[in-house]
């Protein structure tokens, strides 16, 4: 009888057992199910959730990262305005802090304003945003939240919220002017976004992106893989579900609002099971980032919010 060494025998035995197991499992499942692996969306928390622009609550980003890990999140969405500075040494400390805590830095929420007839002002905001893309790159963050800016004809943000986000154009200008300024400005950001591998997530955050039609007009006109939708569940104030569904196919990240203790400006009763179904039907697999915007203590409200999102998106 031919001699078979131990290594050859073991390799053949393992292959045979693997083949037997694969055949058995294949016979137990329909062929279609083998190619469809369903997993839940990872859940992050925005550092804004710990602060909410409330006096005396501006928590350091490092502490937000520690709290996010302790509560069981998968990632952190950094509010740029909350950062202490933009020095590279500080950025790398934040990146290390997240890594040690087992968390992704999945998004950085930024602010800019392109809705202005003043070309110099638009240029200033373009340059600001180019710098923000570089910051995200240094942090290893793949998405930044982008705003269009707004007309500013209603005064304070509190006034804007009292008017449900609706404001008229500046005298002598039209919505068409606003869209042109925004589209031209964002197009100037695309080469840097591609160079750094940072997606611009345009949020339905008032201004020219207040409605699904306005938001998608900008995204579709520019038509770049480096500009996608960042969908905020709390910024379509009336009849949100159809509007969320309209934007879902082009969404790269969801910011999910909760309002325990009553909202700071308003309260929405959002059905996250329904929203999650819409997103899954549109094959959304990205991060869902909690933005807690209520008056309850974050120590109780944020864990409750996480449980709601885990149940819906898990």
LOKENU-406900 format. One record per residue (C-alpha): residue number from 1; chain; x, y, z. Coordinates in steps of 0.2 Angstrom, whole numbers. Example, Ala and Ser with C-alpha at 12.3 -4.5 7.8 and 13.67 -1.06 7.14 Angstrom:
<nodes>
   seq   mol    east   north      up
     1     A      62     -22      39
     2     A      68      -5      36
</nodes>
This chain:
<nodes>
   seq   mol    east   north      up
     1     A       0       0       0
     2     A       6      17      -4
     3     A      13      27      10
     4     A       3      43      15
     5     A      12      55      26
     6     A       2      63      41
     7     A       2      81      33
     8     A      -6      74      17
     9     A     -19      64      27
    10     A     -24      78      38
    11     A     -26      90      24
    12     A     -37      78      15
    13     A     -47      74      30
    14     A     -51      93      34
    15     A     -55      96      16
    16     A     -67      81      16
    17     A     -76      87      32
    18     A     -77     105      26
    19     A     -85      98      10
    20     A     -97      87      19
    21     A    -102     102      31
    22     A    -104     114      16
    23     A    -115     101       7
    24     A    -126      98      22
    25     A    -129     117      26
    26     A    -132     120       8
    27     A    -145     107       8
    28     A    -154     115      23
    29     A    -155     133      15
    30     A    -162     140      -1
    31     A    -149     145     -13
    32     A    -155     163     -13
    33     A    -152     165       6
    34     A    -134     160       5
    35     A    -130     176      -5
    36     A    -139     187       7
    37     A    -131     191      24
    38     A    -141     203      34
    39     A    -133     213      48
    40     A    -138     227      58
    41     A    -132     245      56
    42     A    -118     251      67
    43     A    -124     264      79
    44     A    -113     280      84
    45     A    -117     295      95
    46     A    -114     313      91
    47     A    -103     322     103
    48     A    -117     335     101
    49     A    -128     323     111
    50     A    -118     327     127
    51     A    -118     346     124
    52     A    -133     352     115
    53     A    -127     369     115
    54     A    -133     370     133
    55     A    -124     382     145
    56     A    -110     374     155
    57     A    -112     357     147
    58     A     -98     358     133
    59     A     -90     341     137
    60     A     -72     338     130
    61     A     -72     326     115
    62     A     -61     314     125
    63     A     -74     312     138
    64     A     -87     310     125
    65     A     -77     296     117
    66     A     -75     287     134
    67     A     -94     289     138
    68     A     -98     282     121
    69     A     -88     267     124
    70     A     -95     264     141
    71     A    -113     265     135
    72     A    -109     253     121
    73     A    -109     263     105
    74     A     -99     257      89
    75     A     -93     275      84
    76     A     -92     293      87
    77     A     -98     308      76
    78     A     -88     323      81
    79     A     -95     340      81
    80     A     -81     351      75
    81     A     -87     366      85
    82     A     -84     356     101
    83     A     -66     353      98
    84     A     -53     362     109
    85     A     -42     366      94
    86     A     -36     359      77
    87     A     -18     356      81
    88     A     -12     339      74
    89     A      -6     333      91
    90     A     -23     335      98
    91     A     -31     327      82
    92     A     -20     312      84
    93     A     -24     310     103
    94     A     -42     310      98
    95     A     -39     296      85
    96     A     -29     286      98
    97     A     -42     288     111
    98     A     -56     281      99
    99     A     -45     267      94
   100     A     -41     262     112
   101     A     -59     262     116
   102     A     -63     251     101
   103     A     -73     265      92
   104     A     -74     272      74
   105     A     -73     290      71
   106     A     -87     289      58
   107     A     -91     307      54
   108     A     -87     325      58
   109     A    -101     338      58
   110     A     -96     354      51
   111     A    -104     371      48
   112     A    -102     382      32
   113     A    -113     395      23
   114     A    -113     396       4
   115     A    -130     406       3
   116     A    -123     423       0
   117     A    -122     436     -14
   118     A    -105     441      -8
   119     A     -92     431     -18
   120     A     -78     434      -5
   121     A     -89     427       9
   122     A     -92     412      -2
   123     A     -74     410      -5
   124     A     -70     411      14
   125     A     -82     397      17
   126     A     -75     386       3
   127     A     -58     388      10
   128     A     -65     384      28
   129     A     -72     368      21
   130     A     -57     363      12
   131     A     -48     364      29
   132     A     -61     354      37
   133     A     -59     340      24
   134     A     -40     340      29
   135     A     -45     339      47
   136     A     -56     324      44
   137     A     -42     316      34
   138     A     -30     318      48
   139     A     -42     310      60
   140     A     -46     296      48
   141     A     -64     301      47
   142     A     -73     296      30
   143     A     -87     308      30
   144     A     -90     326      35
   145     A    -107     334      37
   146     A    -110     348      25
   147     A    -123     363      26
   148     A    -128     374      13
   149     A    -130     389      24
   150     A    -146     399      24
   151     A    -153     416      19
   152     A    -151     423      37
   153     A    -167     434      35
   154     A    -175     428      51
   155     A    -162     433      63
   156     A    -158     420      76
   157     A    -159     401      75
   158     A    -172     402      88
   159     A    -182     413      76
   160     A    -179     401      62
   161     A    -186     387      73
   162     A    -201     397      77
   163     A    -204     398      59
   164     A    -202     379      56
   165     A    -186     383      46
   166     A    -194     393      32
   167     A    -186     410      28
   168     A    -188     421      13
   169     A    -173     425       1
   170     A    -163     442       3
   171     A    -171     456      -5
   172     A    -167     457     -24
   173     A    -162     438     -24
   174     A    -172     422     -28
   175     A    -170     404     -23
   176     A    -162     401     -40
   177     A    -148     412     -35
   178     A    -146     402     -19
   179     A    -145     385     -28
   180     A    -132     392     -40
   181     A    -121     399     -26
   182     A    -122     382     -16
   183     A    -119     371     -32
   184     A    -104     381     -38
   185     A     -96     382     -20
   186     A     -98     363     -17
   187     A     -91     359     -34
   188     A     -75     368     -29
   189     A     -73     356     -14
   190     A     -74     340     -24
   191     A     -56     338     -29
   192     A     -50     340     -11
   193     A     -63     327      -5
   194     A     -58     314     -18
   195     A     -39     317     -14
   196     A     -43     314       4
   197     A     -55     301       2
   198     A     -68     311      12
   199     A     -87     310       7
   200     A     -96     326       8
   201     A    -113     322      17
   202     A    -125     336      13
   203     A    -138     337      27
   204     A    -156     342      26
   205     A    -151     356      38
   206     A    -162     371      33
   207     A    -157     383      20
   208     A    -157     376       2
   209     A    -158     358       8
   210     A    -173     361      19
   211     A    -184     350       8
   212     A    -180     333      -1
   213     A    -182     342     -18
   214     A    -169     356     -13
   215     A    -157     343      -6
   216     A    -158     331     -20
   217     A    -157     345     -33
   218     A    -140     350     -27
   219     A    -134     332     -25
   220     A    -141     326     -42
   221     A    -135     342     -51
   222     A    -117     339     -45
   223     A    -118     321     -48
   224     A    -102     315     -39
   225     A     -98     300     -28
   226     A     -90     312     -16
   227     A    -106     321     -13
   228     A    -120     311      -5
   229     A    -135     314       7
   230     A    -133     314      26
   231     A    -150     311      32
   232     A    -156     319      48
   233     A    -172     311      54
   234     A    -177     327      64
   235     A    -176     340      51
   236     A    -191     336      41
   237     A    -204     343      53
   238     A    -220     338      44
   239     A    -224     321      37
   240     A    -206     315      38
   241     A    -208     297      32
   242     A    -211     300      14
   243     A    -197     313      13
   244     A    -185     302      22
   245     A    -189     288       9
   246     A    -186     300      -5
   247     A    -168     303       1
   248     A    -164     286       7
   249     A    -156     279      -9
   250     A    -142     292      -9
   251     A    -139     292      10
   252     A    -122     289      16
   253     A    -126     292      35
   254     A    -141     294      46
   255     A    -141     306      61
   256     A    -156     300      72
   257     A    -164     313      83
   258     A    -172     308     100
   259     A    -181     320     112
   260     A    -182     313     130
   261     A    -187     326     142
   262     A    -195     337     128
   263     A    -185     344     113
   264     A    -174     360     115
   265     A    -184     368     100
   266     A    -197     355      96
   267     A    -202     337      99
   268     A    -205     324      85
   269     A    -213     307      89
   270     A    -202     297      77
   271     A    -206     279      73
   272     A    -189     271      71
   273     A    -195     254      67
   274     A    -203     262      52
   275     A    -188     272      47
   276     A    -176     257      49
   277     A    -187     247      37
   278     A    -187     261      24
   279     A    -168     262      25
   280     A    -166     243      24
   281     A    -177     243       9
   282     A    -165     255       1
   283     A    -150     244       6
   284     A    -143     257      18
   285     A    -129     248      28
   286     A    -120     263      35
   287     A    -119     272      52
   288     A    -134     278      62
   289     A    -128     292      73
   290     A    -138     297      88
   291     A    -141     316      90
   292     A    -150     317     107
   293     A    -159     334     107
   294     A    -169     333     123
   295     A    -169     341     141
   296     A    -167     325     150
   297     A    -150     321     158
   298     A    -139     313     145
   299     A    -134     299     157
   300     A    -151     291     156
   301     A    -158     298     139
   302     A    -143     292     128
   303     A    -143     274     134
   304     A    -162     274     131
   305     A    -160     281     114
   306     A    -146     268     110
   307     A    -158     254     115
   308     A    -172     261     103
   309     A    -159     262      88
   310     A    -152     245      92
   311     A    -169     237      92
   312     A    -174     246      75
   313     A    -158     245      65
   314     A    -151     229      73
</nodes>
